[in-house]
Amino acid sequence: MESEDIPASNEAPVPRWLITVYIVLPLLGLITWYYFWNGSTGWFDRGYWQELQEAANTTFPHQ
Protein backbone atom coordinates (compact mmCIF):
# COMPACT_ATOMS: atom_id res chain seq x y z
CA MET A 1 0.00 0.00 0.00
CA GLU A 2 2.32 2.71 -1.21
CA SER A 3 1.09 6.25 -1.28
CA GLU A 4 1.01 7.98 -4.64
CA ASP A 5 2.13 11.28 -3.05
CA ILE A 6 5.55 10.07 -1.92
CA PRO A 7 8.04 9.42 -4.73
CA ALA A 8 10.30 6.39 -4.64
CA SER A 9 13.71 7.02 -3.08
CA ASN A 10 15.52 6.80 -6.41
CA GLU A 11 13.29 9.55 -7.82
CA ALA A 12 13.61 12.01 -4.94
CA PRO A 13 16.32 14.65 -5.39
CA VAL A 14 18.91 15.33 -2.71
CA PRO A 15 17.87 18.45 -0.73
CA ARG A 16 19.99 21.55 -1.37
CA TRP A 17 20.47 22.19 2.36
CA LEU A 18 22.07 18.76 2.70
CA ILE A 19 24.47 19.41 -0.16
CA THR A 20 25.31 22.81 1.36
CA VAL A 21 25.97 21.28 4.79
CA TYR A 22 28.19 18.60 3.25
CA ILE A 23 30.30 21.32 1.62
CA VAL A 24 30.32 23.96 4.39
CA LEU A 25 31.08 21.74 7.41
CA PRO A 26 34.28 20.22 6.01
CA LEU A 27 35.44 23.69 4.92
CA LEU A 28 34.82 25.06 8.41
CA GLY A 29 36.71 22.09 9.82
CA LEU A 30 39.72 22.80 7.60
CA ILE A 31 39.66 26.50 8.47
CA THR A 32 39.47 25.70 12.19
CA TRP A 33 42.28 23.18 11.83
CA TYR A 34 44.45 25.80 10.11
CA TYR A 35 43.85 28.45 12.81
CA PHE A 36 44.50 26.12 15.75
CA TRP A 37 47.32 24.03 14.23
CA ASN A 38 50.07 25.57 16.40
CA GLY A 39 47.85 26.76 19.21
CA SER A 40 45.54 29.72 19.32
CA THR A 41 46.67 33.12 18.08
CA GLY A 42 45.12 36.54 17.75
CA TRP A 43 41.62 36.91 19.14
CA PHE A 44 41.49 33.20 19.94
CA ASP A 45 44.42 33.53 22.34
CA ARG A 46 43.56 33.99 26.02
CA GLY A 47 46.44 36.39 26.59
CA TYR A 48 45.19 38.70 23.84
CA TRP A 49 42.09 39.65 25.80
CA GLN A 50 44.09 40.01 29.03
CA GLU A 51 46.15 42.79 27.46
CA LEU A 52 43.02 44.60 26.31
CA GLN A 53 41.41 44.26 29.72
CA GLU A 54 44.46 45.72 31.44
CA ALA A 55 44.54 48.64 28.98
CA ALA A 56 40.86 49.36 29.63
CA ASN A 57 41.18 48.85 33.41
CA THR A 58 38.47 46.19 33.37
CA THR A 59 40.41 43.40 35.09
CA PHE A 60 39.20 41.92 38.35
CA PRO A 61 40.41 42.71 40.94
CA HIS A 62 41.29 46.23 39.85
CA GLN A 63 44.97 46.90 40.22
FENWO-V403505 format. One record per residue. N is the residue number from 1. PSI is psi in whole degrees, 0 to 359 (none if undefined). Layout:
N,PSI + N,PSI
//
This chain:
1,71 + 2,145 + 3,143 + 4,341 + 5,334 + 6,119 + 7,158 + 8,155 + 9,330 + 10,351 + 11,342 + 12,131 + 13,158 + 14,130 + 15,144 + 16,325 + 17,327 + 18,319 + 19,317 + 20,316 + 21,320 + 22,338 + 23,317 + 24,316 + 25,314 + 26,324 + 27,317 + 28,323 + 29,318 + 30,320 + 31,316 + 32,318 + 33,318 + 34,314 + 35,327 + 36,16 + 37,312 + 38,34 + 39,171 + 40,145 + 41,164 + 42,224 + 43,334 + 44,346 + 45,134 + 46,319 + 47,335 + 48,313 + 49,330 + 50,318 + 51,319 + 52,322 + 53,320 + 54,321 + 55,328 + 56,2 + 57,45 + 58,17 + 59,157 + 60,130 + 61,154 + 62,134 + 63,none
//
